[in-house]
């Protein structure tokens, strides 16, 4: 599931950012993300998104899914980022 919003017009130019909320679920929604490694997983996801130039608001989740709230620039295709 992905929700997104394009925003922000300035007086002299337009600037667009895309705010998205992404939810990744595990296969068959099985609780397969153990508590002892979830922070490591979130750190890996955070580093990966930062390498693409995204601004990460929050990453969290449960044993069967992960939530990500992030901004990407309008120069990046949403489909490429989610891949």
MARGU-307282 format. One record per residue (C-alpha): residue number from 1; residue in three letters; y, z, x. Coordinates in nm, 2 decimals, padded with zeros to 4 digits. Layout:
REM MARGU-307282
<atom><num>NUM</num><residu>ALA</residu><y>Y</y><z>Z</z><x>X</x></atom>
...
END
This chain:
REM MARGU-307282
<atom><num>1</num><residu>UNK</residu><y>00.00</y><z>00.00</z><x>00.00</x></atom>
<atom><num>2</num><residu>UNK</residu><y>00.34</y><z>-00.10</z><x>00.14</x></atom>
<atom><num>3</num><residu>UNK</residu><y>00.69</y><z>-00.02</z><x>00.00</x></atom>
<atom><num>4</num><residu>UNK</residu><y>00.99</y><z>-00.17</z><x>00.16</x></atom>
<atom><num>5</num><residu>UNK</residu><y>01.37</y><z>-00.18</z><x>00.12</x></atom>
<atom><num>6</num><residu>UNK</residu><y>01.62</y><z>-00.41</z><x>00.30</x></atom>
<atom><num>7</num><residu>UNK</residu><y>01.96</y><z>-00.24</z><x>00.34</x></atom>
<atom><num>8</num><residu>UNK</residu><y>02.31</y><z>-00.22</z><x>00.49</x></atom>
<atom><num>9</num><residu>UNK</residu><y>02.61</y><z>-00.45</z><x>00.48</x></atom>
<atom><num>10</num><residu>UNK</residu><y>02.90</y><z>-00.37</z><x>00.72</x></atom>
<atom><num>11</num><residu>UNK</residu><y>03.26</y><z>-00.49</z><x>00.69</x></atom>
<atom><num>12</num><residu>UNK</residu><y>03.24</y><z>-00.76</z><x>00.95</x></atom>
<atom><num>13</num><residu>UNK</residu><y>02.88</y><z>-00.85</z><x>00.97</x></atom>
<atom><num>14</num><residu>UNK</residu><y>02.55</y><z>-00.79</z><x>00.80</x></atom>
<atom><num>15</num><residu>UNK</residu><y>02.27</y><z>-00.58</z><x>00.94</x></atom>
<atom><num>16</num><residu>UNK</residu><y>01.93</y><z>-00.56</z><x>00.79</x></atom>
<atom><num>17</num><residu>UNK</residu><y>01.66</y><z>-00.31</z><x>00.85</x></atom>
<atom><num>18</num><residu>UNK</residu><y>01.33</y><z>-00.29</z><x>00.66</x></atom>
<atom><num>19</num><residu>UNK</residu><y>01.22</y><z>00.06</z><x>00.56</x></atom>
<atom><num>20</num><residu>UNK</residu><y>00.85</y><z>00.07</z><x>00.49</x></atom>
<atom><num>21</num><residu>UNK</residu><y>00.59</y><z>00.32</z><x>00.39</x></atom>
<atom><num>22</num><residu>UNK</residu><y>00.23</y><z>00.23</z><x>00.49</x></atom>
<atom><num>23</num><residu>UNK</residu><y>-00.09</y><z>00.39</z><x>00.38</x></atom>
<atom><num>24</num><residu>UNK</residu><y>-00.41</y><z>00.31</z><x>00.57</x></atom>
<atom><num>25</num><residu>UNK</residu><y>-00.73</y><z>00.43</z><x>00.41</x></atom>
<atom><num>26</num><residu>UNK</residu><y>-01.07</y><z>00.48</z><x>00.58</x></atom>
<atom><num>27</num><residu>UNK</residu><y>-01.37</y><z>00.27</z><x>00.48</x></atom>
<atom><num>28</num><residu>UNK</residu><y>-01.48</y><z>00.38</z><x>00.14</x></atom>
<atom><num>29</num><residu>UNK</residu><y>-01.23</y><z>00.66</z><x>00.16</x></atom>
<atom><num>30</num><residu>UNK</residu><y>-01.48</y><z>00.87</z><x>00.36</x></atom>
<atom><num>31</num><residu>UNK</residu><y>-01.32</y><z>01.17</z><x>00.53</x></atom>
<atom><num>32</num><residu>UNK</residu><y>-01.38</y><z>01.03</z><x>00.88</x></atom>
<atom><num>33</num><residu>UNK</residu><y>-01.06</y><z>01.15</z><x>01.06</x></atom>
<atom><num>34</num><residu>UNK</residu><y>-01.14</y><z>01.49</z><x>01.20</x></atom>
<atom><num>35</num><residu>UNK</residu><y>-00.87</y><z>01.75</z><x>01.22</x></atom>
<atom><num>36</num><residu>UNK</residu><y>-00.92</y><z>01.80</z><x>01.60</x></atom>
<atom><num>37</num><residu>UNK</residu><y>-00.83</y><z>01.43</z><x>01.67</x></atom>
<atom><num>38</num><residu>UNK</residu><y>-00.57</y><z>01.35</z><x>01.40</x></atom>
<atom><num>39</num><residu>UNK</residu><y>-00.28</y><z>01.44</z><x>01.63</x></atom>
<atom><num>40</num><residu>UNK</residu><y>-00.41</y><z>01.21</z><x>01.90</x></atom>
<atom><num>41</num><residu>UNK</residu><y>-00.44</y><z>00.93</z><x>01.64</x></atom>
<atom><num>42</num><residu>UNK</residu><y>-00.08</y><z>00.99</z><x>01.52</x></atom>
<atom><num>43</num><residu>UNK</residu><y>00.05</y><z>00.99</z><x>01.88</x></atom>
<atom><num>44</num><residu>UNK</residu><y>-00.13</y><z>00.65</z><x>01.95</x></atom>
<atom><num>45</num><residu>UNK</residu><y>00.02</y><z>00.50</z><x>01.63</x></atom>
<atom><num>46</num><residu>UNK</residu><y>00.36</y><z>00.64</z><x>01.72</x></atom>
<atom><num>47</num><residu>UNK</residu><y>00.35</y><z>00.49</z><x>02.07</x></atom>
<atom><num>48</num><residu>UNK</residu><y>00.23</y><z>00.16</z><x>01.94</x></atom>
<atom><num>49</num><residu>UNK</residu><y>00.51</y><z>00.13</z><x>01.68</x></atom>
<atom><num>50</num><residu>UNK</residu><y>00.77</y><z>00.23</z><x>01.93</x></atom>
<atom><num>51</num><residu>UNK</residu><y>00.65</y><z>-00.04</z><x>02.16</x></atom>
<atom><num>52</num><residu>UNK</residu><y>00.74</y><z>-00.29</z><x>01.88</x></atom>
<atom><num>53</num><residu>UNK</residu><y>01.09</y><z>-00.15</z><x>01.86</x></atom>
<atom><num>54</num><residu>UNK</residu><y>01.04</y><z>00.04</z><x>01.53</x></atom>
<atom><num>55</num><residu>UNK</residu><y>01.20</y><z>00.37</z><x>01.43</x></atom>
<atom><num>56</num><residu>UNK</residu><y>00.93</y><z>00.61</z><x>01.32</x></atom>
<atom><num>57</num><residu>UNK</residu><y>01.03</y><z>00.87</z><x>01.06</x></atom>
<atom><num>58</num><residu>UNK</residu><y>00.70</y><z>01.04</z><x>01.01</x></atom>
<atom><num>59</num><residu>UNK</residu><y>00.33</y><z>00.99</z><x>01.05</x></atom>
<atom><num>60</num><residu>UNK</residu><y>00.07</y><z>01.22</z><x>00.88</x></atom>
<atom><num>61</num><residu>UNK</residu><y>-00.23</y><z>01.21</z><x>00.66</x></atom>
<atom><num>62</num><residu>UNK</residu><y>-00.55</y><z>01.35</z><x>00.55</x></atom>
<atom><num>63</num><residu>UNK</residu><y>-00.91</y><z>01.31</z><x>00.66</x></atom>
<atom><num>64</num><residu>UNK</residu><y>-00.94</y><z>00.99</z><x>00.45</x></atom>
<atom><num>65</num><residu>UNK</residu><y>-00.60</y><z>00.82</z><x>00.50</x></atom>
<atom><num>66</num><residu>UNK</residu><y>-00.29</y><z>00.80</z><x>00.71</x></atom>
<atom><num>67</num><residu>UNK</residu><y>00.08</y><z>00.77</z><x>00.59</x></atom>
<atom><num>68</num><residu>UNK</residu><y>00.35</y><z>00.61</z><x>00.80</x></atom>
<atom><num>69</num><residu>UNK</residu><y>00.72</y><z>00.59</z><x>00.73</x></atom>
<atom><num>70</num><residu>UNK</residu><y>00.90</y><z>00.36</z><x>00.96</x></atom>
<atom><num>71</num><residu>UNK</residu><y>01.20</y><z>00.12</z><x>00.99</x></atom>
<atom><num>72</num><residu>UNK</residu><y>01.16</y><z>-00.22</z><x>01.15</x></atom>
<atom><num>73</num><residu>UNK</residu><y>01.43</y><z>-00.48</z><x>01.23</x></atom>
<atom><num>74</num><residu>UNK</residu><y>01.47</y><z>-00.79</z><x>01.03</x></atom>
<atom><num>75</num><residu>UNK</residu><y>01.37</y><z>-00.99</z><x>01.34</x></atom>
<atom><num>76</num><residu>UNK</residu><y>01.01</y><z>-00.88</z><x>01.30</x></atom>
<atom><num>77</num><residu>UNK</residu><y>00.79</y><z>-01.01</z><x>01.02</x></atom>
<atom><num>78</num><residu>UNK</residu><y>00.64</y><z>-00.74</z><x>00.81</x></atom>
<atom><num>79</num><residu>UNK</residu><y>00.30</y><z>-00.90</z><x>00.82</x></atom>
<atom><num>80</num><residu>UNK</residu><y>00.30</y><z>-00.91</z><x>01.20</x></atom>
<atom><num>81</num><residu>UNK</residu><y>00.40</y><z>-00.54</z><x>01.22</x></atom>
<atom><num>82</num><residu>UNK</residu><y>00.13</y><z>-00.42</z><x>00.98</x></atom>
<atom><num>83</num><residu>UNK</residu><y>-00.15</y><z>-00.62</z><x>01.17</x></atom>
END
